[in-house]
Amino acid sequence: MPLGEVEISKFSNECVFVKICESVRESDVFVIQSLYPEPSENLMELMLLCDALRSASARRITAVIPHYSYARSDKKDQPRISIAARLIADVLVTAGANRFLTMTLHSEQVRGFFSVPTDHLLGAPVVCDYLSKLDLSNTVALFDMGQDKRCGNYAESLSLPIAVIDKERISDTEVKIKTMIGDVEGKDIIIFDDEISRGTSLVATIDEIKNRGVKTIRAACTHGLFCGPAIGLIKKSPVAEVIATNTVDVPPEKRIDKITVLSVAPVFAEAIKRIHLGVSISTMFT
């Protein structure tokens, strides 16, 4: 299908201007907007798009957000902080979103922050389909202790034994490894996570397991942000391959030899078609 016609620009005072350039009256509209990079800018665009579509009498507005930024701000683990994951959901509903479609939220509880119907897609099948073509006979799946549910999805799909690592995030740039459970000596390792941001957590995990006699190390995630020093850290690390999807655009300068980017466009396309036709989404993953 062709993209809908929309005009987005900025006034001289940096305020964003949005105009829908075709009739959407009584239409089923899907607004596709990744929030990263520049989440504040993209979030403002998304809010204005939803509001403009509502004013133009769209029948239903579905905000399609492949990577839901602020999803990590899902709990009050410090005094006097905002639970931003819930706030953003509330703001977008107020702006006019009737439904949400997203992929691999940081935690399942974030889905409960949305007060309108929300479809949560999984990046695991795309990643597992790619990995299943490799020789995994000597492979162990390694997960963060907080990712136990996703651990089952990957490990069961690929028929892999599991190892678990317990780490503590000290700050945005520092991660401390506390303990590890599982036999990894002499094994090929695939480290699974929902997101790779600065790469500090990945490198800390690699440093911990490389001294335990592992063979090859791979990493796989849904959201490859690769911000800050991530590309430099990955280049220097002994990791053989880092697999991510294109829920976030990975520009050419970040697509080094070690990074493989898989497309989730077919998954989102199928989900959008099913939402429009009123067909089950969950059967896509069974």
C-alpha positions in Angstrom: 0.0 0.0 0.0 1.2 3.6 -0.5 2.0 5.7 2.5 -0.6 8.2 3.5 0.2 11.8 2.7 1.3 13.9 5.6 3.3 17.1 6.0 5.7 17.5 9.0 7.8 20.5 9.5 9.1 22.9 12.1 8.4 26.6 12.7 11.3 28.9 13.3 10.7 28.6 17.1 11.3 24.8 16.8 7.7 23.9 17.4 6.5 20.9 15.3 3.8 21.4 12.6 1.7 18.4 11.4 -0.9 18.3 8.6 -2.8 15.3 7.2 -2.9 15.9 3.4 -5.7 13.6 2.4 -9.1 12.6 3.7 -9.1 10.0 6.5 -12.7 10.4 7.5 -14.0 7.0 8.9 -10.7 5.4 8.0 -8.8 2.7 9.9 -5.4 4.5 10.3 -2.1 3.0 11.4 0.6 5.5 12.4 4.0 3.9 12.3 6.6 5.7 14.4 9.7 4.3 16.2 10.6 6.6 19.0 14.3 6.1 18.8 16.5 8.0 18.0 15.4 11.4 19.4 12.5 10.0 21.4 11.3 13.3 22.6 11.1 14.7 19.1 9.4 11.6 17.7 7.0 11.3 20.6 5.8 14.9 19.9 5.3 14.1 16.2 3.3 11.0 17.1 1.1 12.9 19.5 0.4 15.6 17.0 -0.3 13.0 14.3 -2.8 11.2 16.5 -4.5 14.5 17.4 -4.6 15.6 13.8 -6.1 12.3 12.7 -8.7 12.4 15.5 -9.7 16.0 14.4 -9.9 14.7 10.8 -12.6 12.1 12.0 -10.5 9.0 11.6 -12.6 6.0 12.7 -9.8 4.3 14.6 -6.1 5.3 15.2 -3.6 2.6 15.9 -0.1 3.8 17.1 2.4 1.3 15.7 5.6 1.7 17.9 8.1 -1.0 17.0 10.4 0.2 19.8 8.6 1.7 22.8 11.1 4.1 24.3 10.9 4.7 28.1 9.7 1.1 28.6 12.6 0.6 31.0 11.1 3.3 33.3 8.4 0.8 34.4 8.8 0.9 38.2 9.5 3.3 41.1 12.8 1.9 42.2 14.0 5.3 43.5 12.2 8.1 45.4 10.7 11.0 43.5 10.9 9.6 40.0 8.4 9.3 37.2 7.1 5.9 35.9 7.5 7.2 32.4 6.4 4.0 30.6 2.9 4.6 32.0 2.9 8.4 31.5 3.8 8.1 27.8 0.9 5.6 27.3 -1.5 7.9 29.0 -0.4 10.9 26.9 -0.8 9.1 23.6 -4.3 7.9 24.5 -5.2 11.5 25.4 -3.7 12.6 22.0 -6.2 10.2 20.3 -4.6 6.8 20.0 -7.4 4.1 20.2 -5.0 1.1 20.0 -1.3 0.3 20.3 0.9 -2.2 18.4 4.4 -2.7 19.6 7.2 -5.4 19.9 9.1 -7.0 22.8 8.4 -4.6 25.7 11.1 -4.5 28.3 8.8 -6.3 30.7 5.3 -7.7 30.5 3.9 -5.3 33.1 4.4 -2.4 30.7 1.5 -3.7 28.7 -0.7 -3.1 31.7 0.0 0.6 31.5 -2.1 1.0 28.3 -5.7 1.8 28.9 -6.7 0.8 25.4 -6.3 -2.5 23.5 -2.7 -3.3 22.9 -1.1 -6.0 20.8 2.4 -7.1 21.9 4.4 -8.8 19.1 7.5 -10.9 19.7 10.8 -10.5 18.0 11.9 -14.0 19.1 10.5 -16.0 16.1 12.4 -13.8 13.7 15.7 -14.2 15.6 15.1 -17.9 16.2 14.4 -18.6 12.5 17.8 -17.0 11.7 19.6 -18.9 14.5 18.0 -22.3 13.6 20.1 -22.3 10.4 23.3 -22.5 12.4 24.9 -25.5 14.1 23.6 -25.3 17.6 24.6 -28.8 18.8 27.1 -27.4 21.4 25.2 -24.2 22.2 23.9 -22.9 25.5 21.4 -20.0 25.8 22.4 -17.4 28.3 19.9 -15.0 29.9 19.7 -12.3 32.5 17.9 -13.5 35.6 15.1 -11.0 35.0 14.3 -12.4 31.5 13.1 -15.8 32.6 9.9 -15.8 30.5 11.7 -14.8 27.3 14.3 -17.4 28.2 11.8 -20.1 27.8 10.6 -18.8 24.4 14.1 -18.8 22.9 15.4 -21.9 24.5 12.3 -24.0 23.8 12.1 -22.8 20.1 15.8 -23.7 19.6 15.9 -26.7 22.0 18.8 -25.2 23.9 20.0 -25.8 27.5 20.0 -22.6 29.7 22.4 -20.7 31.8 21.4 -17.6 33.8 23.5 -14.6 34.9 22.5 -12.3 37.7 23.7 -8.7 37.2 23.0 -5.4 38.8 22.8 -2.2 36.9 24.6 0.5 39.0 24.0 3.3 36.5 23.3 3.8 32.8 27.0 3.2 32.1 28.0 0.6 34.8 26.9 -3.0 35.3 28.0 -5.4 38.0 27.9 -9.2 37.5 26.9 -10.9 40.8 26.7 -14.6 40.0 26.1 -17.1 37.2 24.2 -20.4 37.2 24.8 -23.1 34.5 27.5 -25.0 32.8 29.2 -23.0 29.9 32.7 -24.5 29.8 33.6 -25.7 26.3 30.2 -24.4 25.0 29.1 -22.0 22.3 27.1 -19.3 23.9 24.2 -17.1 22.7 23.4 -14.2 25.0 19.8 -13.2 24.6 18.3 -9.8 25.7 15.5 -7.6 24.7 17.7 -4.6 23.9 21.3 -3.6 23.4 21.8 0.1 24.2 25.3 1.3 25.2 26.6 -2.3 25.2 28.0 -2.1 28.7 25.8 -4.9 30.0 26.7 -7.1 27.0 30.4 -6.5 27.5 30.2 -7.1 31.2 28.5 -10.5 30.5 31.1 -11.4 27.8 34.0 -10.5 30.2 32.4 -12.8 32.8 31.9 -15.9 30.6 35.1 -15.7 28.4 37.1 -16.6 31.5 35.0 -19.8 32.0 36.3 -21.6 28.9 33.6 -20.9 26.4 34.1 -21.3 22.7 32.3 -18.8 20.4 30.0 -16.1 21.8 27.0 -14.6 20.0 24.5 -12.1 21.2 20.9 -11.6 20.0 18.3 -9.0 20.8 15.1 -7.4 19.3 16.1 -3.8 19.7 19.6 -2.8 18.6 20.0 0.8 19.6 23.8 0.7 19.6 24.1 4.2 21.1 27.1 5.9 22.7 30.2 3.6 22.8 28.3 0.4 21.8 29.9 0.0 18.3 33.4 0.5 19.6 32.8 -1.9 22.5 31.4 -4.6 20.1 34.4 -4.2 17.8 36.9 -4.7 20.6 35.0 -7.6 22.2 35.5 -11.3 21.3 31.8 -11.6 20.4 31.5 -13.3 16.9 28.2 -11.8 16.0 25.5 -9.5 17.3 22.0 -10.1 15.9 19.3 -7.5 16.1 16.1 -6.5 14.2 15.2 -3.3 12.5 12.6 -2.1 15.1 15.2 0.6 15.4 16.9 1.8 12.2 20.6 0.8 12.2 22.4 3.3 9.9 25.2 2.2 7.6 27.9 3.5 9.8 26.8 1.2 12.6 26.5 -1.9 10.4 29.9 -3.3 11.1 30.8 -6.9 10.1 29.9 -8.3 13.5 26.3 -6.9 13.4 23.5 -8.7 11.6 20.1 -6.9 11.2 17.0 -8.9 10.6 13.7 -7.4 9.2 10.5 -7.6 11.3 8.5 -5.7 8.6 6.6 -8.9 7.5 5.6 -9.5 11.2 4.2 -6.0 11.6 2.5 -6.1 8.1 0.7 -9.3 9.1 -0.3 -7.9 12.4 -1.6 -4.7 10.9 -3.7 -6.7 8.3 -5.1 -8.9 11.1 -6.0 -5.9 13.3 -7.8 -4.3 10.3 -9.7 -7.5 9.5 -10.4 -8.4 13.1 -8.4 -11.6 13.0 -6.5 -13.1 16.0 -2.9 -11.9 16.6 -1.9 -14.6 19.1 -2.2 -17.3 16.4 0.8 -15.7 14.7 3.0 -17.1 17.4 1.5 -20.5 18.1 
